[in-house]
Amino acid sequence: MHNAGDLAALVAAFFFAVLVCVGVYVLIRLARLISEGTRLVAGMRSRTDTVFEQVQAAVDRANQQLDATSTVTAGMDELNEGMSQLTDQVSALAGLGRAIAAGPAGRVGALVYGVRHAVSIRRDGTVRDGAVRDGTVRPERAVGPDHGQQPLDHEKQPKAIGGTRRSLARSGGRR
């Protein structure tokens, strides 16, 4: 029979064999995991390459758009400069126009216009709103409650103290 030392060696050999089997099983599973990880990394690399190509194409398109935008911006700067020059010229001409209109030439022009208008009224016998000099009104120009239309707003308003109220539109803004 066997003694206690032989029995202990047999138990130790059995546990060592079980431990070796467990180690082999773990190494096989680890090898499968590493090979699966390698396949996954290879697949990701091919997908990331296509993603990088798409990103590069998007960046190239954005750069083209920025170049076009900078061209438009440069054109707008030129337009802005031209508009400011035009504004300066118009301002200078407006000042010249005000000086002419407010000066003697403007007064002479206003006098000539007034005389010409008065002569045309005398020659035609009509005034501006279509009334004839003798007080009758031409039917095609007639407006107001006496001629079948609604009264105008300024006709409904009360007369001003000390006289009649004139419309601002007819008087050119003067009272």
C-alpha positions as CSV (number, residue, x, y, z in Angstrom):
1,M,0.0,0.0,0.0
2,H,0.9,3.5,-0.1
3,N,2.0,5.6,2.6
4,A,0.9,9.2,3.5
5,G,3.7,10.8,1.4
6,D,2.7,9.0,-1.7
7,L,-0.9,9.9,-1.1
8,A,-0.1,13.6,-0.7
9,A,2.0,13.5,-3.9
10,L,-0.9,11.9,-5.8
11,V,-3.4,14.6,-4.6
12,A,-0.9,17.3,-5.5
13,A,-0.4,15.8,-9.0
14,F,-4.2,15.7,-9.5
15,F,-4.7,19.4,-8.5
16,F,-1.8,20.3,-10.7
17,A,-3.4,18.6,-13.7
18,V,-6.7,20.3,-13.0
19,L,-4.9,23.7,-12.7
20,V,-3.1,23.1,-16.0
21,C,-6.4,22.2,-17.7
22,V,-8.0,25.4,-16.4
23,G,-5.0,27.4,-17.5
24,V,-5.2,25.9,-21.0
25,Y,-8.9,26.7,-21.2
26,V,-8.3,30.3,-20.1
27,L,-5.5,30.7,-22.7
28,I,-7.8,29.3,-25.5
29,R,-10.6,31.8,-24.5
30,L,-8.0,34.6,-24.4
31,A,-6.7,33.7,-27.8
32,R,-10.3,33.8,-29.2
33,L,-10.8,37.2,-27.5
34,I,-7.6,38.6,-29.0
35,S,-8.4,37.4,-32.5
36,E,-11.9,38.8,-32.3
37,G,-10.5,42.1,-31.0
38,T,-8.0,42.1,-34.0
39,R,-10.9,41.6,-36.4
40,L,-12.9,44.4,-34.8
41,V,-9.9,46.8,-34.9
42,A,-9.3,46.0,-38.6
43,G,-13.0,46.6,-39.4
44,M,-12.9,49.9,-37.5
45,R,-9.8,51.0,-39.3
46,S,-11.4,50.4,-42.7
47,R,-14.5,52.3,-41.6
48,T,-12.5,55.2,-40.1
49,D,-10.6,55.5,-43.3
50,T,-13.9,56.1,-45.2
51,V,-15.0,58.5,-42.5
52,F,-11.8,60.4,-42.7
53,E,-12.2,60.6,-46.5
54,Q,-15.7,62.0,-46.1
55,V,-14.5,64.5,-43.5
56,Q,-11.7,65.6,-45.7
57,A,-14.2,66.1,-48.6
58,A,-16.4,68.2,-46.3
59,V,-13.5,70.3,-45.2
60,D,-12.5,70.9,-48.8
61,R,-16.1,72.0,-49.7
62,A,-16.1,74.3,-46.6
63,N,-12.8,75.8,-47.8
64,Q,-14.3,76.4,-51.3
65,Q,-17.3,78.1,-49.7
66,L,-15.1,80.3,-47.6
67,D,-13.1,81.3,-50.6
68,A,-16.3,82.2,-52.4
69,T,-17.5,84.1,-49.4
70,S,-14.2,86.0,-49.2
71,T,-14.6,86.9,-52.9
72,V,-18.2,88.2,-52.2
73,T,-16.9,90.1,-49.1
74,A,-14.2,91.8,-51.2
75,G,-16.9,92.7,-53.7
76,M,-19.1,94.1,-51.0
77,D,-16.2,96.2,-49.7
78,E,-15.7,97.7,-53.1
79,L,-19.5,98.3,-53.3
80,N,-19.5,99.9,-49.9
81,E,-16.6,102.2,-50.9
82,G,-18.4,103.1,-54.1
83,M,-21.6,103.9,-52.2
84,S,-19.8,106.1,-49.8
85,Q,-18.2,108.0,-52.7
86,L,-21.6,108.3,-54.3
87,T,-23.1,109.5,-51.0
88,D,-20.4,112.2,-50.7
89,Q,-21.1,113.3,-54.2
90,V,-24.9,113.4,-53.7
91,S,-24.4,115.3,-50.5
92,A,-22.3,117.9,-52.3
93,L,-24.9,118.2,-55.1
94,A,-27.7,118.5,-52.5
95,G,-25.9,121.3,-50.9
96,L,-25.5,123.0,-54.2
97,G,-29.2,122.4,-55.0
98,R,-30.2,124.0,-51.7
99,A,-28.0,126.9,-52.3
100,I,-29.5,127.4,-55.8
101,A,-33.1,127.0,-54.6
102,A,-32.7,129.3,-51.6
103,G,-30.7,131.9,-53.5
104,P,-31.8,134.4,-56.1
105,A,-32.0,131.8,-58.9
106,G,-34.5,129.8,-56.9
107,R,-36.6,132.8,-56.2
108,V,-36.6,133.8,-59.9
109,G,-37.6,130.2,-60.8
110,A,-40.4,130.3,-58.3
111,L,-41.6,133.7,-59.7
112,V,-41.5,132.4,-63.3
113,Y,-43.4,129.3,-62.3
114,G,-46.1,131.3,-60.5
115,V,-46.4,133.7,-63.4
116,R,-46.7,130.9,-65.9
117,H,-49.3,129.1,-63.8
118,A,-51.3,132.3,-63.4
119,V,-51.2,132.9,-67.1
120,S,-52.4,129.3,-67.9
121,I,-55.3,129.7,-65.4
122,R,-56.3,133.0,-67.1
123,R,-56.0,131.5,-70.6
124,D,-57.9,128.2,-69.8
125,G,-60.4,129.7,-67.4
126,T,-60.0,126.8,-65.0
127,V,-58.4,126.4,-61.6
128,R,-56.5,123.5,-60.2
129,D,-59.4,121.4,-58.7
130,G,-61.5,121.6,-61.9
131,A,-63.7,124.6,-60.9
132,V,-64.5,127.1,-63.7
133,R,-63.8,130.8,-62.9
134,D,-67.5,131.7,-62.8
135,G,-68.1,129.2,-59.9
136,T,-69.6,126.2,-61.7
137,V,-68.0,122.8,-61.4
138,R,-67.3,120.4,-64.2
139,P,-69.2,117.1,-63.5
140,E,-66.3,114.8,-64.3
141,R,-64.2,116.5,-61.6
142,A,-67.0,117.1,-59.0
143,V,-66.4,115.7,-55.6
144,G,-68.4,116.1,-52.4
145,P,-71.9,115.7,-50.9
146,D,-73.5,117.9,-53.5
147,H,-72.5,115.6,-56.3
148,G,-73.6,112.2,-55.1
149,Q,-70.4,111.2,-53.2
150,Q,-69.6,110.9,-49.6
151,P,-68.3,114.0,-47.9
152,L,-64.5,114.1,-47.3
153,D,-63.1,114.1,-43.8
154,H,-61.9,117.6,-43.9
155,E,-65.4,118.8,-45.0
156,K,-66.9,117.3,-41.8
157,Q,-64.5,119.1,-39.6
158,P,-65.6,122.4,-38.0
159,K,-64.3,125.7,-39.4
160,A,-61.4,127.3,-37.7
161,I,-61.9,130.3,-35.5
162,G,-61.8,133.5,-37.6
163,G,-62.1,131.9,-41.1
164,T,-62.2,128.7,-43.0
165,R,-59.9,125.7,-42.4
166,R,-57.6,124.8,-45.3
167,S,-56.4,121.3,-45.9
168,L,-52.7,120.8,-45.4
169,A,-52.5,118.7,-48.6
170,R,-53.9,121.5,-50.7
171,S,-51.8,124.2,-49.1
172,G,-48.6,122.3,-49.5
173,G,-48.1,122.1,-45.7
174,R,-48.5,125.8,-45.1
175,R,-51.4,127.2,-43.0
